[in-house]
Amino acid sequence: MTDDDRWGYLVGARFVGPDEWEKEVEQHLDRSLHLSALSQGLVEAADSEGRLID
């Protein structure tokens, strides 16, 4: 589905906040992968609702 800002989402997808993401990330990403640093940066850059402004 596509919203008014032309962002595409899977039906049923939702934003999660940084705390919720951090609790689940280790089950889905191996910390030794380079994506770990990227995911941690996104957690730290997100607001309390899990959205990135810039």
N, CA, C and O atoms as a printed pandas DataFrame, in Angstrom:
     atom_number atom_name residue_name chain_id  residue_number  x_coord  y_coord  z_coord
0              1         N          MET        A               1    0.852   -1.170    0.000
1              2        CA          MET        A               1    0.000    0.000    0.000
2              3         C          MET        A               1    0.893    1.228    0.000
3              4         O          MET        A               1    2.028    1.155    0.470
4              5         N          THR        A               2    0.421    2.337   -0.506
5              6        CA          THR        A               2    1.188    3.581   -0.577
6              7         C          THR        A               2    0.402    4.679    0.131
7              8         O          THR        A               2   -0.801    4.827   -0.086
8              9         N          ASP        A               3    1.094    5.458    0.989
9             10        CA          ASP        A               3    0.399    6.534    1.697
10            11         C          ASP        A               3    0.418    7.826    0.887
11            12         O          ASP        A               3    0.907    7.849   -0.243
12            13         N          ASP        A               4   -0.116    8.897    1.465
13            14        CA          ASP        A               4   -0.209   10.179    0.762
14            15         C          ASP        A               4    1.152   10.770    0.399
15            16         O          ASP        A               4    1.255   11.545   -0.552
16            17         N          ASP        A               5    2.197   10.411    1.147
17            18        CA          ASP        A               5    3.550   10.896    0.859
18            19         C          ASP        A               5    4.293    9.984   -0.104
19            20         O          ASP        A               5    5.486   10.178   -0.334
20            21         N          ARG        A               6    3.618    9.002   -0.666
21            22        CA          ARG        A               6    4.154    8.042   -1.621
22            23         C          ARG        A               6    5.148    7.057   -1.011
23            24         O          ARG        A               6    5.972    6.490   -1.729
24            25         N          TRP        A               7    5.081    6.844    0.318
25            26        CA          TRP        A               7    5.873    5.805    0.965
26            27         C          TRP        A               7    5.124    4.497    0.821
27            28         O          TRP        A               7    3.911    4.452    1.026
28            29         N          GLY        A               8    5.822    3.440    0.475
29            30        CA          GLY        A               8    5.200    2.132    0.347
30            31         C          GLY        A               8    5.371    1.319    1.619
31            32         O          GLY        A               8    6.439    1.327    2.232
32            33         N          TYR        A               9    4.315    0.617    2.012
33            34        CA          TYR        A               9    4.321   -0.211    3.217
34            35         C          TYR        A               9    3.662   -1.538    2.919
35            36         O          TYR        A               9    2.784   -1.620    2.060
36            37         N          LEU        A              10    4.076   -2.575    3.618
37            38        CA          LEU        A              10    3.349   -3.829    3.573
38            39         C          LEU        A              10    2.059   -3.651    4.355
39            40         O          LEU        A              10    2.043   -2.967    5.379
40            41         N          VAL        A              11    1.001   -4.246    3.892
41            42        CA          VAL        A              11   -0.260   -4.188    4.633
42            43         C          VAL        A              11   -0.031   -4.779    6.011
43            44         O          VAL        A              11    0.532   -5.866    6.137
44            45         N          GLY        A              12   -0.462   -4.073    7.040
45            46        CA          GLY        A              12   -0.280   -4.522    8.416
46            47         C          GLY        A              12    1.017   -4.050    9.049
47            48         O          GLY        A              12    1.234   -4.274   10.240
48            49         N          ALA        A              13    1.902   -3.386    8.264
49            50        CA          ALA        A              13    3.160   -2.882    8.816
50            51         C          ALA        A              13    2.863   -1.726    9.766
51            52         O          ALA        A              13    1.838   -1.056    9.639
52            53         N          ARG        A              14    3.756   -1.501   10.705
53            54        CA          ARG        A              14    3.588   -0.392   11.638
54            55         C          ARG        A              14    4.954    0.126   12.057
55            56         O          ARG        A              14    5.952   -0.588   11.956
56            57         N          PHE        A              15    5.000    1.362   12.527
57            58        CA          PHE        A              15    6.229    1.916   13.068
58            59         C          PHE        A              15    6.432    1.366   14.476
59            60         O          PHE        A              15    5.473    1.168   15.222
60            61         N          VAL        A              16    7.675    1.125   14.824
61            62        CA          VAL        A              16    8.000    0.748   16.201
62            63         C          VAL        A              16    8.963    1.779   16.751
63            64         O          VAL        A              16    9.739    2.378   16.006
64            65         N          GLY        A              17    8.913    1.981   18.040
65            66        CA          GLY        A              17    9.826    2.912   18.687
66            67         C          GLY        A              17   11.181    2.276   18.905
67            68         O          GLY        A              17   11.324    1.058   18.796
68            69         N          PRO        A              18   12.178    3.092   19.214
69            70        CA          PRO        A              18   13.541    2.582   19.416
70            71         C          PRO        A              18   13.638    1.499   20.482
71            72         O          PRO        A              18   14.376    0.530   20.308
72            73         N          ASP        A              19   12.899    1.648   21.590
73            74        CA          ASP        A              19   12.984    0.643   22.661
74            75         C          ASP        A              19   12.455   -0.704   22.202
75            76         O          ASP        A              19   13.052   -1.740   22.495
76            77         N          GLU        A              20   11.335   -0.698   21.483
77            78        CA          GLU        A              20   10.776   -1.947   20.983
78            79         C          GLU        A              20   11.706   -2.597   19.956
79            80         O          GLU        A              20   11.885   -3.815   19.963
80            81         N          TRP        A              21   12.295   -1.788   19.076
81            82        CA          TRP        A              21   13.209   -2.314   18.068
82            83         C          TRP        A              21   14.428   -2.944   18.726
83            84         O          TRP        A              21   14.832   -4.047   18.358
84            85         N          GLU        A              22   15.014   -2.252   19.696
85            86        CA          GLU        A              22   16.225   -2.775   20.338
86            87         C          GLU        A              22   15.978   -4.104   21.039
87            88         O          GLU        A              22   16.861   -4.962   21.061
88            89         N          LYS        A              23   14.790   -4.288   21.613
89            90        CA          LYS        A              23   14.479   -5.544   22.284
90            91         C          LYS        A              23   14.420   -6.710   21.305
91            92         O          LYS        A              23   14.761   -7.834   21.672
92            93         N          GLU        A              24   13.997   -6.469   20.075
93            94        CA          GLU        A              24   13.797   -7.532   19.099
94            95         C          GLU        A              24   14.950   -7.724   18.119
95            96         O          GLU        A              24   15.071   -8.790   17.515
96            97         N          VAL        A              25   15.804   -6.703   17.951
97            98        CA          VAL        A              25   16.807   -6.735   16.887
98            99         C          VAL        A              25   17.765   -7.919   16.991
99           100         O          VAL        A              25   18.156   -8.477   15.966
100          101         N          GLU        A              26   18.145   -8.310   18.185
101          102        CA          GLU        A              26   19.116   -9.398   18.320
102          103         C          GLU        A              26   18.561  -10.736   17.853
103          104         O          GLU        A              26   19.331  -11.631   17.503
104          105         N          GLN        A              27   17.241  -10.890   17.841
105          106        CA          GLN        A              27   16.647  -12.133   17.357
106          107         C          GLN        A              27   16.690  -12.206   15.832
107          108         O          GLN        A              27   16.606  -13.292   15.258
108          109         N          HIS        A              28   16.820  -11.051   15.174
109          110        CA          HIS        A              28   16.731  -11.005   13.722
110          111         C          HIS        A              28   18.040  -10.643   13.026
111          112         O          HIS        A              28   18.198  -10.911   11.835
112          113         N          LEU        A              29   18.970  -10.044   13.744
113          114        CA          LEU        A              29   20.259   -9.675   13.158
114          115         C          LEU        A              29   21.387  -10.227   14.012
115          116         O          LEU        A              29   21.351  -10.135   15.239
116          117         N          ASP        A              30   22.372  -10.792   13.368
117          118        CA          ASP        A              30   23.571  -11.236   14.054
118          119         C          ASP        A              30   24.421  -10.000   14.319
119          120         O          ASP        A              30   24.751   -9.274   13.381
120          121         N          ARG        A              31   24.779   -9.747   15.562
121          122        CA          ARG        A              31   25.527   -8.537   15.929
122          123         C          ARG        A              31   26.856   -8.411   15.186
123          124         O          ARG        A              31   27.398   -7.310   15.088
124          125         N          SER        A              32   27.384   -9.503   14.666
125          126        CA          SER        A              32   28.662   -9.419   13.969
126          127         C          SER        A              32   28.512   -8.879   12.548
127          128         O          SER        A              32   29.511   -8.554   11.908
128          129         N          LEU        A              33   27.300   -8.780   12.051
129          130        CA          LEU        A              33   27.093   -8.286   10.696
130          131         C          LEU        A              33   27.200   -6.768   10.643
131          132         O          LEU        A              33   26.962   -6.080   11.636
132          133         N          HIS        A              34   27.557   -6.262    9.487
133          134        CA          HIS        A              34   27.672   -4.810    9.319
134          135         C          HIS        A              34   26.328   -4.113    9.474
135          136         O          HIS        A              34   26.296   -2.915    9.754
136          137         N          LEU        A              35   25.221   -4.821    9.303
137          138        CA          LEU        A              35   23.901   -4.207    9.467
138          139         C          LEU        A              35   23.617   -3.823   10.914
139          140         O          LEU        A              35   22.751   -2.991   11.184
140          141         N          SER        A              36   24.338   -4.425   11.829
141          142        CA          SER        A              36   24.155   -4.095   13.239
142          143         C          SER        A              36   24.448   -2.620   13.496
143          144         O          SER        A              36   23.689   -1.939   14.185
144          145         N          ALA        A              37   25.553   -2.133   12.940
145          146        CA          ALA        A              37   25.910   -0.716   13.130
146          147         C          ALA        A              37   24.859    0.188   12.489
147          148         O          ALA        A              37   24.502    1.218   13.061
148          149         N          LEU        A              38   24.370   -0.178   11.331
149          150        CA          LEU        A              38   23.338    0.605   10.666
150          151         C          LEU        A              38   22.048    0.609   11.480
151          152         O          LEU        A              38   21.437    1.659   11.676
152          153         N          SER        A              39   21.639   -0.561   11.949
153          154        CA          SER        A              39   20.400   -0.618   12.724
154          155         C          SER        A              39   20.526    0.163   14.021
155          156         O          SER        A              39   19.568    0.818   14.432
156          157         N          GLN        A              40   21.672    0.113   14.673
157          158        CA          GLN        A              40   21.867    0.875   15.912
158          159         C          GLN        A              40   21.822    2.370   15.623
159          160         O          GLN        A              40   21.261    3.134   16.409
160          161         N          GLY        A              41   22.404    2.796   14.511
161          162        CA          GLY        A              41   22.343    4.209   14.133
162          163         C          GLY        A              41   20.920    4.670   13.891
163          164         O          GLY        A              41   20.556    5.784   14.269
164          165         N          LEU        A              42   20.112    3.830   13.266
165          166        CA          LEU        A              42   18.711    4.179   13.039
166          167         C          LEU        A              42   17.938    4.259   14.348
167          168         O          LEU        A              42   17.087    5.132   14.515
168          169         N          VAL        A              43   18.230    3.355   15.273
169          170        CA          VAL        A              43   17.593    3.405   16.598
170          171         C          VAL        A              43   17.908    4.735   17.273
171          172         O          VAL        A              43   17.018    5.380   17.827
172          173         N          GLU        A              44   19.157    5.138   17.228
173          174        CA          GLU        A              44   19.563    6.363   17.910
174          175         C          GLU        A              44   19.071    7.625   17.205
175          176         O          GLU        A              44   18.900    8.664   17.844
176          177         N          ALA        A              45   18.842    7.543   15.895
177          178        CA          ALA        A              45   18.386    8.710   15.149
178          179         C          ALA        A              45   16.870    8.882   15.191
179          180         O          ALA        A              45   16.370    9.971   14.908
180          181         N          ALA        A              46   16.135    7.835   15.537
181          182        CA          ALA        A              46   14.679    7.886   15.516
182          183         C          ALA        A              46   14.127    8.652   16.714
183          184         O          ALA        A              46   14.729    8.699   17.787
184          185         N          ASP        A              47   12.951    9.252   16.488
185          186        CA          ASP        A              47   12.276    9.907   17.605
186          187         C          ASP        A              47   11.568    8.830   18.446
187          188         O          ASP        A              47   11.717    7.636   18.185
188          189         N          SER        A              48   10.804    9.257   19.447
189          190        CA          SER        A              48   10.173    8.301   20.368
190          191         C          SER        A              48    9.110    7.438   19.683
191          192         O          SER        A              48    8.702    6.418   20.238
192          193         N          GLU        A              49    8.660    7.825   18.500
193          194        CA          GLU        A              49    7.691    7.017   17.759
194          195         C          GLU        A              49    8.359    6.163   16.675
195          196         O          GLU        A              49    7.679    5.477   15.912
196          197         N          GLY        A              50    9.685    6.209   16.613
197          198        CA          GLY        A              50   10.407    5.395   15.637
198          199         C          GLY        A              50   10.520    6.030   14.267
199          200         O          GLY        A              50   10.848    5.345   13.299
200          201         N          ARG        A              51   10.256    7.324   14.161
201          202        CA          ARG        A              51   10.306    8.001   12.858
202          203         C          ARG        A              51   11.580    8.808   12.722
203          204         O          ARG        A              51   12.085    9.385   13.686
204          205         N          LEU        A              52   12.086    8.834   11.496
205          206        CA          LEU        A              52   13.274    9.627   11.172
206          207         C          LEU        A              52   12.805   10.904   10.487
207          208         O          LEU        A              52   12.111   10.846    9.472
208          209         N          ILE        A              53   13.176   12.047   11.033
209          210        CA          ILE        A              53   12.744   13.318   10.446
210          211         C          ILE        A              53   13.590   13.675    9.244
211          212         O          ILE        A              53   13.048   14.081    8.216
212          213         N          ASP        A              54   14.896   13.537    9.339
213          214        CA          ASP        A              54   15.800   13.850    8.222
214          215         C          ASP        A              54   16.534   12.608    7.812
215          216         O          ASP        A              54   17.347   12.648    6.888
